[in-house]
Amino acid sequence: MRGERADVADEVRKPADTQLRHWQNTYRAHPGMYGERPSDPAVHAAGVFRAAGARDVLELGAGHGRDAVYFAREGFTVRATDFSTVGLRQLHDSAEAHGLGDRVSTAVHDVREPLPLRDGCVDAVFAHMLLCMALSTKEIHAAVGEIRRVLQPGGTLVYTVRHTGDAHYGSGLDHGDDIHEHAGFAVHFFRRELVDALADGWLLKEVHAFEEGELPRRLWRVTQSLPR
């Protein structure tokens, strides 16, 4: 039985491990692939964070940094993490080019591991399509637990995820646990029950449905805050 559980764990981690190579190669082949314009969820999040009085923002899965640089331009101090060293190098160079190097710090981090930050050290957290990467439900819960740990009381989390209403859900290579892979890219498609479970003990303020890209991808933008 122990061996069977280990095999299952290995299968869950395999697509997530493969994603690092995918993103390293993608950022090398297409530097600044998303451009400099911030994502719509980041623009929304900046308004939410500002209204809450946040000053320090942690962005998880920052990639090459279009949103991190935007937050810095909007006056926030930004800590940006990603597991791609190539993406973070592009983020650092972009921040420096915009004269924002003193407002943006970067750190290599795999969201499956504990955050290298002390308790209650940030005011707000932003994660655009990170939690719906090739992560198991258990790993997603652990990641949100780490976010909760590093947020101050009253701190705000804004995240986006693809959900089970997306056109790609249920097709492609099925890894189980609602993870499906297309052309080497694996996604954990969220059920509403998972969103509600991740908000347990939080104040769930919004679950906003929107579309992005040419497919189009169907996502939720979730806003939740810790009690003070």
N, C-alpha and C positions, 0 to 999 in steps of 0.2 A: 504493500500500500504506500509506503513512504516513497519508493521509487516511482510509482505512478504519479504521485503529487508533484515530484520533482520534474517529471516529464511534462506535465501540464504547465508548470511554471515556466519551463524553458520555452514551450511553444508560445506562451503569452508574451515573453520578453523578446522572442526572435524578431517579429516585425518591428518592434520599437528599436532594437539595436540596428536593424537595417536602415531605419530612417536617418540615422546620423550620416551614414555614407551618402544617402540620397541628397540630403541638404548640403553637405560639404561640396559635393560635386555640382549641385545646382547653383550654389552661390559663386563657385569658381567660374562656371560657364556663363552665368548671367549676373554680373556684379550689379548691385542696386536694382534687382529685377522688378521690384514693386514701385520704383520711382521714388520721388521725394514727397509727393503729396500724401498726407496722413490718411489712414483708413477712416471711414465714417464712424465706426465704433470708438476710435480714439478721440475724435472731435467731440462726440457725445460724452465720453468719459471725462474729458478735460472740464467740461461744464459741470458735471456731477461732482468731481473732485473739488473744483473751485468753490462751489456752493457749500460743500461740507467743511471748507476751511483747510483742506489738505495742502501741504507744501512738499512733502517727500513722496515720490511715486516709485514703486517697484514694478517694472515691466518684465514679465516672464515670457520667454520665447520671443525675444525682441527681434530676431533675425538681423537684417542689415540696417535696421534702425529708423525707418521712416517715422514711426510713431514715437519712439524715444526722443528723437530730435525735435519733433513737434511739441511734445510735452515740455521739453527744455525751453523751446522758443516761447511757450506760454507762461514761463516763469517758474515751473516746478524744478526741483532737484530730482534727478532721475538715476535710479540704479537699474541697469539693464542686464538681463541674463539670457543666455541661450546655450545649447550644447554644441553649436557650430562655431569653432574658432574663426573660420573664414567669414561668416556673417558678422561676428563681433568686431573683427578687424575693419570691415567696411563701415560698421556703425561708428567706431572710434574715429576713423578718418573723416566721416561725414560730420560728426559733431565738431571736430577741430576746424574743418573747412568753414563751418557756419559760426565760428567763434564761440562755441558752446561747450568746449572741452572741460571747463571748470564746473559745468552743471550736470555732466553725464559721466557716470562711471560704469564699467562693464565687468562682468565676471562669467566665466564658463561654468555652466551648471546644468545638470541633467535633472529634469523635474521629478524623476523617480527617486531622487536622493534628497535628504534633508537640506533645507536652505542654509547657507553659511552666514546667517544673520542672527543677531540676538533677539530675544523676545520683545515685542512691542516697539520696534524701531522704525516703522514706516506708517504713513498716514493712509495710503491708498495702494491698491494693486490692480494692474491691468494685464489681461492675458487674452489676446486675440487668436482664437483657433488653436491654442496650445493644449487645453485639456481634452480636446477631441482628437489628439494624435493617437498613435498606437499604444494606448495605455489601458491596462486592465481596470475594471471598476474599483478594485482594491487600491490600485496605485493612484487613481483619481481622488479617491477619498483621502488618501494619505497626503497628496499634494495640497488639497484644500485645508487639511488639518495644519500643514506647515504655513500656509497663507494666514490662517487664523492666528497662529502663534506669533508671527512677526508683525501683525497689524496692531496698532494701538486700539484701546477701547473706543468704539464709535467709528473705527476705520472702515473704509469702503472697498469692496471688490467688484470690478466690472470684468466679465469674461464673455466670450462668444464661443459657440460650439455648433457644429453641424448636427442635425437631429434626424430622427427616423422618418421624417417626411421628405428627406432629400432623395433625389432621383437615383443616387448611387447606393442607397441603403438596400441591403438584401441581394446585391449583385456583386460580381467579381469574386475574388478569392476570400472565402469565409474563414476567419481565424477564431470564430466563437466570441462570446462576450460582446456582441454587437460591433465587432471590428471587421471591416471589409476592406480589401485591398484592390486598387485599380492602378495598372501601369507602374507598379512598384511603390505606390503611395498608399499607406494604410490609415484608416480613419475609424475612430470609435464614435459611432452615431448615438447621440444621447436620446434616451426616453425622458418624458416629462417626470417620471418617478425618480429618476436619477437627479435631476435638477432640484426637486423638492427635498430629496435626502441630503444633498450637499448644503442645503440652506437650513438644516436642522440646527437650532441654537443661534441662528442669524435672524436679521430682519430682512425678509425677501421683499424688495421694493418693486422689481419689474422683471418680467420675462417677455421680451419684445421680439417678435418674429420678423425677419427680414431676409432679403435675397442678395447674393453677391456673385459677380462673375458671369460667365457666358452660359453655364449649364442650365439654369443658374444653381449655385449652391444655396441650400436653404438652412438658415441658421437661427439660433436664439441669441439675443444679447441679454445677459442676466446681470442685474444689479442687486447686491445685497450688502448689508452693513452689520457690524458687530454692535451689540448693545453697549451703552456707555456704563 
